[in-house]
């Protein structure tokens, strides 16, 4: 029973715990169907034109225990967040604009939580289409070449446009503007362009046709309204010439006159015929078929008709000549031909001036509208001009001339007998320029040739020009130079380029673009030509201060020109001067300056020019600094340590200065550093070893390395010499005295030397280990103030290694150590007692130098080796 009483409470607690754990059920969403506006967002669909901020759905669920629930929306990594949710109410709001053409399905993870359990479901929201896209023509511009003999109703081109919308909004129909004014039709569904039934093309009448095509979608809903979008493009149709037109005479009817004073063989009249196919014209061959009765002949190539008899031999008053003009191909074959009648009269009176006629009778003003730059040799067919002189014979012979801008047109015929059809032919196509002259005005003059009266008459010729796309956009400069500060934000304007196209209408509209390796950080407005930086661009003159690229100006017909843009990034003072260390230690020998240096990373002056100054020193009247070089030196009156000791009680002569480096930019930046200066006097001995010791005083490892190298060289030389003597003695089978002497050589002095060198390497007592030889005379100066200024001697060359010598005699323990600077001889050094609180290397050096001044006579008497 005791066991039962012990087990029952434990079992009861376990059962209660299991019941409590099982009572916590997970929350869940309501599934309200596909068209519901609340639940778990399953099968939700939204139109792409739904405004941002719209409440699109309400997440709804419950917890079996009745605990309050919260809602949340999460997305997969890299997905755009289109919705936000009120965690307590479950209201889902659109926060990002939808675009079905970019993303037509959105995956969202919806979750519901009761605080202990969280249930998540992945749902897909379908983005429904709205009619928000316009049709776009592809593969533009459209230029079609069509032979003039293409049958009517033939398809000549297929135009294609696309619309990214679906349904009726993505369906496209085509139609032409001004359908009644052109010769073409278009299939409204396929976009196939055809020649109208019953219509033919004629190169001789019109060589170019411009057709404006409209593409329209089927319409659809956009933000509640029914929208229909359309786009237009221009199709240029060039008609190609074929050999399908016979030659034709120009200037008909032909009237020639033979005067009674005309000489036999004189030219009476000239007929002119041209190949009707002006694209590839053939040459013309002339002949008289009948009617001359042996009195006239014609030039086969020029068409000039001459009388071969004298006028008094002519039997008739009027001759009717039938003239034939035939085309001659390039192979020399005569093909198509035509005929003209030439009436030649024999007259002798002059009582009528030349008179110009139009289609309705006499006329003195003729007008014509035409495109600029017609082909050279083209006839102005719109001018119907006839000139007539009613006299007979030579009295009816007159010349035709155009008075106005020269070299543009020529008139045919230039000489007329009685009557002729006047033809004006293009001679200089380049001069017929709409941008130069919109209207050309000429005077057509007819003046008799051989009459005393010189009767004449004039007619005004007015030609109005129509524009074509004959100009290329031209920049105002071949290159543009711009400057921009490096701290300019993204999207800053840099420079505006300007190009002009004198053509009118669409041909004069210019679109700008840029390209090239240097254009990555820049954009250009396609209409205004303003070049600006990319929104994300960060310019840095220290990284790259020069950019260049090309800018292109292009009209709607694809004609373009280029200019080069050079951009300089201007430096801005955005770097502070920087010392290599914030706390620096330097040793100053009285009379010699020390130098500090700070570097400014800016690219240009004055931003990277550094000025130096002393910000703090105590006392302040001890140091001077060169503002530009950073050299720090003592005031001119401080020439010894004694003067420094009179200024301050700081006997160790270590000073701390706060120095500042400040650039000259605007605004200016500065940096400070602490400089610790150890002040010493110059060494008494000016030899190269002393100079070396002072130079390496602050870097004992450098001195140790140099001296170790010298000792290594000495050991190597000694080994080489010993080896040579060994082999020499071996060959001679003799034991040389010098060899025995070498064996008896005492080594303790050498070990002592090595120990002294090692002691020299200690950084704290660098100046205490050697006494440098000094000429006694050089230790005296006129003022006896112990501040001796000695000019240092240049370093001596290394001494050769010592030759083997006999063992030292007597008690002289002499030794020498060759170095780079010369030989150093050890002295009997009396070390001064160390002072408490002044145990530094520099204080020891100063104390030793002072004591050596006091003991210089005793030192001079010591023996030297």
Secondary structure by P-SEA (a helix, b strand, c coil): caaaaaaaaaaaaaaaaaaaaaabbbbbbbbcccccccccccccccccccccccccbbbbcccccccbbbbbccccccccccccccccccbbbbcbbbbcccccbbbbbbbbbcccbbbbbbbbbbbbbccccccccccccbbbbbccccccccccbbbbbbbcccccccbbbbbbccccccccccccccccccccccbbbbcccccbbbbbbbbbccccccccbbbbbbbbbbbbbbbbbccccccccccccbbbbbccccccccccbbbbbbcccccbbbbbbbbbcccccccccccccccbbbbccccccccccbbbbbbbbbbbccccccccbbbbbbbbbbbccccccbbbbcccccccbbbbbbbccccccccccccbbbbbbccccccccbbbbbccccccccccccccccccbbbbbbccccccccccccbbbbbbbbbbccccccccbbbbbbbbbbbcccccccccccbbbbbbccccccccccbbbbbbbcccccccbbbbbbbcccccccccccccccccccccbbbbcccccbbbbbbbbbcccccbbbbbbbbbbbbcccccccccccbbbbbbcccbbbbbbbbbccccccccbbbbbbccccccccccccccccccccccccccaaaaaaaccccccbbbbbbbbbcccccccbbbbbbbbbbbcccccccaaaaaaaaacccaaaaaaaaaaaaaaaaaaaaaaaaaaaaaaaaaccccaaaaaaaacccaaaaaaaaaaaaaaccccccccbbbbbccccccccccccbbbbbbccccccccccccccccccccbbbbbbccccbbbbccccccccccccccaaaaaaaaaaaaaaaaaaaaacccc
